[in-house]
């Protein structure tokens, strides 16, 4: 798990449309009023429809008091580095240390040339960027003597440095390809890609390239903050990256932080409702999830054993059927049907007494639900269906190993590269993906959803308490799967041990998911997520 040690930041990425200049500044003020940390603006000086980025950032900084501002990213071919350094330092001094520098090599070469910039090849642009960074840092170093950089593309010889910025301004590079990623690791303070151009499943390889370059340059990978421009849709179905309600966004961004070390999320677009929801519903939930997970002690085997009921099931057959509580929830009008527990059990172990599960209040038979209300309950089932599908894939792999059509090493390789997520957008080892998404999903429920439902309808308290207790038991079962994976390829009993662990996980998780859907689909439709 990557952890680069940076506090979380959340911000906006605004379009500097000249015809709506007042609106752009208003959206920046909204960014601050909503409680976000950062506002950024794209920089395309050749675009006649856009305001000049530095002029706009200056007005935004003057119109706010706490908001950080940054170009996303500054077009270096059209902004001489020594002059850019003084612009950044001046605005940082005037704003009380609230400026960061997103910086790019300049991708639109024809447009750059049309407005008077040099037409550089991709390789030349990277070299010019490296020289530009050297000049910018030298111009900020007022105790370093005259600036002398005799580069191929930029030459500053004898310039007096200064002014120094009010704080250590971060230089964040927009980088995607191998040479730019290497430059980021070698020289930058941050990496700033955009999700439409670099999807989440590409983050591990890019992060590794930055880390390798940082180490080779004698730096720590933690010297490079990982930022991410993101776009999504709060009305989506929940089947893609940031396509669904705020809890989907929170779960996915929390996992990016915990798994890939991303520490700043900048939402793209100019919709005030999106900005407000991102600030009010997503950012706090991500902070809560990440804080809870990083502070969570590892569950232990004895803790799971302590949760076991007196019904150990020691004499049960390998695949047994237990009495399943009747599905009580009324499904008419909800637009979603809770998945029933068919009573099938693969393992002989019982970690809880299912007959002791409490039930919530009976639904009102005359209650109707809007499409928006129906979507809340349906989302819970969609998330759970993803977890069920991944379990089926693991069982299929184990069946192939048992039948001799696949060797254990190949099977483990498949497991280690599964998405293990209801949305196909990230990779990882089994317990750092599937186990983590279960943990993050449960943490979101424990820290956000459950308290909301408890406050909204006190009759749900016994159900909420029981679900939270079952979360702790499941976490211990997940640890057993992780231990079994370690020994999977080490001996002849590895397959047997892993199958037993996965069978127990299947029994506990499927039983829990069905119980949760039975009890919460209707309250979610009635009370919402928050």
VOGU-3710 file (C-alpha; in Angstrom, 3 decimals, decimal comma):
1> xxxxxxxxxx> 0,000/0,000/0,000  1,381/3,353/-1,042  1,501/6,059/1,601  3,343/9,243/0,701  2,490/11,032/3,948  0,532/14,045/2,680  -2,667/15,476/4,122  -5,716/15,241/1,898  -6,647/18,220/-0,286  -9,867/18,779/-2,241
11> xxxxxxxxxx> -10,439/21,417/-4,866  -11,973/22,521/-8,166  -10,733/22,844/-11,759  -12,517/25,783/-13,422  -12,792/26,863/-17,055  -11,597/30,498/-17,479  -14,371/31,469/-19,915  -14,014/35,162/-20,762  -17,724/35,620/-21,564  -18,582/34,500/-18,027
21> xxxxxxxxxx> -15,767/36,149/-16,101  -17,901/37,056/-13,086  -19,287/33,524/-12,917  -15,782/32,009/-12,882  -14,787/34,188/-9,923  -18,106/33,350/-8,269  -17,408/29,622/-8,613  -14,020/30,190/-6,999  -15,705/31,949/-4,083  -18,164/29,054/-3,869
31> xxxxxxxxxx> -15,207/26,674/-3,696  -13,990/28,463/-0,586  -17,443/28,901/0,961  -18,141/25,192/0,523  -15,009/24,366/2,523  -12,688/23,103/-0,200  -8,957/23,772/-0,132  -7,891/24,646/-3,647  -9,058/26,235/-6,888  -7,191/25,608/-10,141
41> xxxxxxxxxx> -7,550/27,049/-13,634  -6,376/25,685/-16,969  -3,777/27,747/-18,846  -4,113/28,025/-22,628  -2,872/31,495/-23,626  -3,560/30,776/-27,321  -7,280/30,242/-26,604  -9,072/33,505/-27,454  -12,181/32,534/-25,466  -10,232/32,261/-22,206
51> xxxxxxxxxx> -9,180/34,809/-19,617  -5,472/35,056/-18,913  -4,805/32,530/-16,194  -2,453/34,585/-14,007  -4,702/37,624/-14,116  -7,676/35,457/-13,152  -5,792/33,697/-10,348  -4,796/37,100/-8,955  -8,417/38,237/-8,855  -9,491/34,953/-7,261
61> xxxxxxxxxx> -6,772/35,208/-4,616  -7,871/38,778/-3,851  -11,506/37,652/-3,608  -10,850/34,853/-1,121  -9,029/34,493/2,179  -8,094/30,826/2,698  -8,230/29,243/-0,754  -5,050/28,023/-2,415  -4,777/28,882/-6,128  -2,815/27,185/-8,909
71> xxxxxxxxxx> -2,651/26,958/-12,698  -3,615/23,498/-13,897  -1,126/23,557/-15,561  0,943/26,621/-16,600  2,049/26,571/-20,228  5,825/26,943/-19,902  6,578/27,524/-23,641  4,514/30,732/-23,445  5,652/31,850/-19,987  9,417/32,448/-19,725
81> xxxxxxxxxx> 10,510/30,669/-16,551  12,294/33,612/-14,887  9,241/35,865/-15,391  6,880/33,067/-14,345  8,902/32,579/-11,156  8,444/36,252/-10,257  4,716/36,112/-11,064  4,271/33,120/-8,771  6,346/34,626/-5,950  4,561/37,976/-6,196
91> xxxxxxxxxx> 1,101/36,441/-5,992  2,218/34,170/-3,167  3,408/37,202/-1,184  0,244/39,170/-1,928  -2,039/36,262/-0,986  -0,256/35,274/2,210  1,303/32,071/0,891  -1,621/30,564/-1,027  -0,096/29,826/-4,444  1,100/26,539/-5,936
101> xxxxxxxxxx> 2,544/26,052/-9,422  1,092/23,441/-11,717  3,451/23,270/-14,671  3,352/21,624/-18,083  5,645/21,158/-21,053  3,032/22,419/-23,535  1,157/19,799/-25,549  -0,569/21,876/-28,252  2,447/22,713/-30,387  0,651/24,248/-33,389
111> xxxxxxxxxx> -1,366/26,584/-31,157  1,770/27,537/-29,213  3,635/28,326/-32,425  0,681/30,330/-33,775  0,873/32,771/-30,865  4,652/33,162/-31,044  6,021/30,313/-28,951  8,775/27,956/-30,047  7,689/24,790/-31,855  9,445/22,041/-29,892
121> xxxxxxxxxx> 9,427/18,291/-30,353  8,150/16,219/-27,418  11,729/15,448/-26,385  12,757/19,102/-26,642  9,723/20,127/-24,566  10,805/17,841/-21,736  14,339/19,225/-21,825  12,974/22,782/-21,804  10,773/21,916/-18,823  13,730/20,588/-16,840
131> xxxxxxxxxx> 15,668/23,788/-17,573  12,642/25,881/-16,653  12,298/24,200/-13,264  15,969/24,850/-12,543  15,540/28,538/-13,389  12,337/28,929/-11,360  13,888/27,424/-8,255  17,007/29,561/-8,680  14,901/32,722/-9,012  13,159/31,892/-5,718
141> xxxxxxxxxx> 16,478/31,293/-3,925  17,374/34,836/-2,875  20,490/33,686/-1,002  21,889/31,751/-3,930  23,609/34,544/-5,827  23,062/35,537/-9,453  21,091/33,026/-11,545  23,172/31,396/-14,251  21,512/28,647/-16,293  22,876/28,201/-19,798
151> xxxxxxxxxx> 20,373/25,756/-21,241  19,561/24,609/-24,742  16,113/26,214/-24,651  16,299/28,695/-21,763  19,238/30,907/-20,862  19,288/33,156/-17,799  22,713/34,567/-17,137  23,373/36,980/-14,298  19,782/37,703/-13,246  19,248/38,729/-9,650
161> xxxxxxxxxx> 16,962/36,251/-7,832  13,815/37,308/-6,044  11,412/37,981/-4,711  11,215/34,848/-2,604  7,692/33,452/-2,260  5,967/33,556/1,115  6,089/29,766/1,477  7,717/26,788/-0,224  5,669/26,755/-3,410  5,075/23,278/-4,805
171> xxxxxxxxxx> 5,839/22,593/-8,457  3,296/20,032/-9,676  3,830/18,512/-13,128  1,137/17,300/-15,485  2,822/14,094/-16,702  1,674/10,915/-18,453  4,440/9,278/-20,456  7,674/7,629/-19,415  10,105/10,531/-19,766  7,768/13,036/-18,119
181> xxxxxxxxxx> 7,106/10,640/-15,233  10,851/10,229/-14,772  11,271/14,029/-14,749  8,511/14,261/-12,147  10,257/11,815/-9,854  13,582/13,573/-10,321  12,584/17,232/-9,950  8,942/17,884/-9,026  7,090/18,386/-5,752  3,881/16,884/-7,108
191> xxxxxxxxxx> 2,315/14,899/-9,912  -0,959/16,178/-11,416  -2,593/13,871/-14,013  -6,248/13,901/-15,076  -8,498/10,849/-14,875  -9,868/11,191/-18,461  -6,293/10,799/-19,745  -4,921/8,469/-17,058  -7,522/6,086/-15,665  -7,242/4,773/-12,092
201> xxxxxxxxxx> -6,000/1,361/-13,210  -2,968/3,087/-14,789  -1,943/4,771/-11,528  0,173/1,901/-10,102  2,542/1,755/-13,085  2,878/5,539/-13,278  3,450/5,815/-9,527  6,133/3,126/-9,750  7,919/5,036/-12,521  7,904/8,230/-10,440
211> xxxxxxxxxx> 9,112/6,356/-7,355  11,963/4,718/-9,265  13,121/8,043/-10,696  12,927/9,722/-7,285  15,067/7,041/-5,652  17,575/7,166/-8,512  17,878/10,933/-7,940  18,527/10,432/-4,229  15,045/11,546/-3,222  12,258/9,849/-1,294
221> xxxxxxxxxx> 9,111/8,970/-3,266  7,208/10,795/-0,523  8,802/14,036/-1,760  6,312/13,904/-4,658  2,671/14,570/-3,735  0,175/12,644/-5,883  -2,738/14,821/-7,068  -5,597/13,840/-9,390  -7,959/15,850/-11,578  -11,218/13,908/-11,563
231> xxxxxxxxxx> -14,571/14,012/-13,318  -17,724/12,065/-12,572  -21,501/11,961/-12,423  -23,541/11,864/-9,228  -26,523/10,485/-11,153  -24,697/7,484/-12,611  -25,570/3,849/-12,011  -22,582/3,068/-9,793  -20,934/0,812/-12,398  -17,934/2,967/-13,299
241> xxxxxxxxxx> -15,353/5,276/-11,808  -17,153/8,136/-10,010  -20,445/7,184/-11,659  -23,019/7,175/-8,878  -24,070/8,838/-5,634  -21,651/10,493/-3,248  -20,933/7,292/-1,255  -19,596/5,689/-4,456  -17,260/8,637/-4,962  -16,136/8,506/-1,338
251> xxxxxxxxxx> -15,388/4,769/-1,400  -13,438/4,966/-4,651  -11,379/8,021/-3,727  -10,642/6,596/-0,288  -9,343/3,441/-1,907  -7,133/5,450/-4,276  -5,662/7,171/-1,225  -5,168/3,982/0,782  -3,917/1,851/-2,103  -2,100/4,279/-4,406
261> xxxxxxxxxx> -1,205/7,187/-2,131  -3,207/9,841/-3,983  -3,686/12,781/-1,641  -5,459/15,553/-3,569  -8,629/15,377/-5,647  -9,606/18,252/-7,924  -13,071/17,990/-9,454  -13,321/19,219/-13,030  -16,291/21,250/-14,249  -18,274/24,398/-13,612
271> xxxxxxxxxx> -21,499/23,089/-12,097  -22,119/24,741/-8,702  -24,225/21,790/-7,529  -21,363/19,385/-8,224  -18,969/21,640/-6,312  -21,310/21,818/-3,333  -21,965/18,067/-3,252  -18,272/17,297/-3,660  -17,501/19,558/-0,699  -20,394/18,547/1,541
281> xxxxxxxxxx> -20,773/14,836/0,818  -17,575/13,487/-0,734  -14,595/15,273/0,849  -15,652/14,735/4,497  -16,492/11,080/3,844  -13,125/10,432/2,180  -11,300/12,039/5,100  -13,358/9,959/7,527  -12,753/6,699/5,667  -9,023/7,264/5,276
291> xxxxxxxxxx> -8,600/8,397/8,874  -10,543/5,429/10,209  -8,666/2,905/8,092  -5,227/4,288/8,927  -6,104/4,297/12,616  -7,767/0,889/12,638  -5,976/-1,892/14,593  -5,781/-5,184/12,737  -8,520/-7,581/13,788  -7,199/-10,790/15,331
301> xxxxxxxxxx> -8,188/-14,415/15,181  -9,202/-14,543/18,864  -11,542/-11,622/18,305  -13,337/-13,657/15,679  -13,424/-16,693/17,928  -14,956/-14,584/20,689  -17,779/-13,681/18,323  -18,630/-17,306/17,551  -21,879/-18,591/18,923  -22,404/-21,891/20,690
311> xxxxxxxxxx> -23,594/-23,397/17,418  -20,260/-24,521/15,987  -21,829/-26,792/13,421  -19,061/-29,360/13,930  -21,252/-32,247/12,793  -22,715/-30,522/9,746  -21,960/-31,816/6,237  -19,572/-29,794/4,097  -22,362/-28,031/2,174  -25,314/-27,545/4,463
321> xxxxxxxxxx> -28,547/-25,621/4,423  -29,588/-23,581/7,427  -32,930/-22,032/8,116  -33,138/-18,702/6,351  -35,197/-15,870/7,869  -38,157/-14,917/5,734  -37,531/-11,873/3,570  -39,712/-9,396/5,426  -39,073/-6,226/3,462  -41,806/-5,068/1,137
331> xxxxxxxxxx> -40,369/-4,842/-2,375  -43,386/-3,392/-4,139  -42,586/0,094/-5,375  -38,932/0,024/-4,259  -37,490/-0,727/-7,672  -35,105/-3,234/-6,073  -35,454/-6,712/-4,611  -33,178/-7,686/-1,699  -31,143/-10,798/-2,448  -32,515/-13,680/-0,352
341> xxxxxxxxxx> -30,319/-15,981/1,706  -30,930/-19,467/0,304  -29,450/-21,069/3,428  -26,585/-22,862/1,659  -23,379/-23,093/3,718  -19,999/-24,327/2,481  -18,079/-24,302/5,762  -18,562/-26,206/9,003  -17,616/-23,117/11,024  -20,264/-20,709/12,335
351> xxxxxxxxxx> -19,052/-17,297/13,423  -22,411/-15,990/14,643  -25,933/-17,013/15,525  -28,139/-15,957/12,631  -31,332/-16,645/14,553  -30,424/-13,833/16,979  -30,490/-11,133/14,305  -32,982/-8,365/15,101  -35,403/-6,949/12,555  -36,354/-3,360/11,910
361> xxxxxxxxxx> -39,747/-1,714/11,618  -42,233/-3,098/9,105  -42,568/-0,946/5,981  -45,629/1,185/5,461  -47,697/-0,676/2,823  -49,119/2,611/1,528  -45,739/4,338/1,125  -44,621/5,210/-2,430  -41,053/5,977/-3,510  -39,696/8,372/-6,117
371> xxxxxxxxxx> -37,124/7,292/-8,679  -34,431/9,072/-6,658  -35,476/7,239/-3,496  -35,526/3,895/-5,285  -31,960/4,489/-6,503  -30,616/4,591/-2,931  -31,714/1,064/-2,103  -30,775/-0,198/-5,546  -27,233/1,140/-5,122  -26,713/-0,977/-1,999
381> xxxxxxxxxx> -27,667/-4,118/-3,940  -25,410/-3,151/-6,863  -22,409/-2,771/-4,542  -23,174/-6,119/-2,925  -23,636/-7,834/-6,301  -20,099/-6,816/-7,231  -18,745/-8,476/-4,088  -20,747/-11,632/-4,850  -19,422/-11,784/-8,421  -15,795/-11,601/-7,293
391> xxxxxxxxxx> -16,347/-14,452/-4,826  -17,680/-16,607/-7,655  -14,518/-15,930/-9,667  -12,288/-17,027/-6,803  -14,249/-20,262/-6,385  -13,965/-20,911/-10,134  -10,167/-20,546/-9,967  -9,964/-22,938/-7,041  -12,120/-25,467/-8,893  -9,718/-25,322/-11,849
401> xxxxxxxxxx> -6,748/-25,972/-9,548  -8,528/-28,924/-7,930  -9,410/-30,362/-11,358  -5,787/-30,095/-12,443  -6,471/-27,673/-15,298  -4,539/-24,845/-13,635  -1,507/-24,829/-11,369  -1,635/-22,994/-8,026  0,916/-20,388/-9,103  -1,175/-19,378/-12,109
411> xxxxxxxxxx> -4,335/-19,288/-10,002  -2,720/-17,083/-7,397  -1,430/-14,814/-10,149  -5,018/-14,416/-11,373  -6,250/-13,693/-7,870  -3,479/-11,173/-7,285  -4,441/-9,249/-10,441  -8,220/-9,373/-10,069  -10,071/-6,103/-9,772  -11,811/-7,387/-6,634
421> xxxxxxxxxx> -14,018/-4,353/-6,825  -17,596/-3,783/-7,939  -16,206/-1,316/-10,488  -13,498/-2,438/-12,884  -11,026/0,383/-12,300  -8,218/-0,679/-9,964  -5,830/-3,567/-9,406  -4,019/-4,991/-6,426  -3,283/-8,084/-4,406  -6,212/-10,019/-3,033
431> xxxxxxxxxx> -6,259/-8,569/0,456  -5,188/-5,096/-0,670  -8,123/-4,940/-3,056  -11,051/-7,194/-2,242  -10,383/-7,187/1,482  -9,821/-3,454/1,379  -12,994/-2,661/-0,537  -15,001/-4,716/1,936  -13,241/-2,846/4,747  -13,723/0,575/3,128
441> xxxxxxxxxx> -17,351/-0,228/2,311  -17,945/-1,254/5,921  -16,082/1,780/7,267  -18,261/4,081/5,177  -21,319/2,396/6,638  -19,971/2,442/10,196  -18,863/6,084/10,111  -21,468/7,710/7,856  -24,448/5,621/6,775  -25,200/3,861/10,070
451> xxxxxxxxxx> -25,119/7,011/12,248  -27,420/8,734/9,744  -29,950/5,880/9,797  -29,727/5,642/13,582  -30,514/9,347/13,943  -33,257/9,296/11,315  -35,165/6,295/12,711  -34,362/5,094/16,241  -36,276/1,885/15,562  -33,336/0,774/13,402
461> xxxxxxxxxx> -30,825/0,864/16,288  -30,834/-2,903/17,048  -30,283/-3,708/13,367  -27,524/-1,126/13,015  -25,752/-2,432/16,116  -25,883/-6,001/14,830  -24,593/-5,052/11,356  -21,677/-3,141/12,892  -20,798/-6,155/15,075  -20,860/-8,433/12,028
471> xxxxxxxxxx> -18,460/-6,073/10,231  -15,835/-6,776/12,883  -16,301/-10,527/12,539  -15,971/-10,352/8,749  -12,728/-8,393/9,041  -11,246/-11,273/11,036  -12,432/-13,778/8,443  -10,742/-11,691/5,742  -7,474/-11,943/7,646  -7,812/-15,710/7,492
481> xxxxxxxxxx> -8,092/-15,524/3,697  -4,945/-13,412/3,568  -3,008/-15,936/5,658  -4,237/-18,789/3,478  -3,065/-17,002/0,337  0,458/-16,786/1,747  0,638/-20,582/1,989  -1,336/-21,229/-1,202  1,665/-22,242/-3,309  3,941/-23,450/-0,528
491> xxxxxxxxxx> 2,707/-27,004/-0,099  0,194/-29,691/-1,013  -2,320/-28,458/1,580  -2,285/-24,893/0,282  -5,342/-25,303/-1,937  -7,271/-27,034/0,824  -6,450/-24,299/3,334  -7,371/-21,509/0,935  -10,625/-23,201/-0,064  -11,615/-23,552/3,586
501> xxxxxxxxxx> -10,857/-19,871/4,205  -12,763/-18,746/1,101  -15,700/-21,019/1,986  -15,926/-19,403/5,412  -15,717/-15,935/3,855  -18,432/-16,875/1,366  -20,775/-18,083/4,098  -20,288/-15,090/6,365  -20,248/-12,388/3,713  -23,201/-13,650/1,663
511> xxxxxxxxxx> -25,275/-14,156/4,812  -24,390/-10,655/6,014  -25,122/-9,000/2,663  -28,536/-10,622/2,429  -29,395/-9,613/5,992  -28,284/-6,036/5,359  -30,323/-5,764/2,169  -33,372/-7,267/3,865  -33,233/-4,657/6,605  -31,873/-1,539/4,855
521> xxxxxxxxxx> -33,184/-1,368/1,283  -36,482/0,141/2,395  -34,991/2,507/5,040  -32,460/3,757/2,471  -35,269/4,516/0,037  -37,211/6,258/2,794  -34,334/8,067/4,561  -31,572/8,351/1,947  -27,819/8,078/2,445  -27,421/11,275/4,448
//
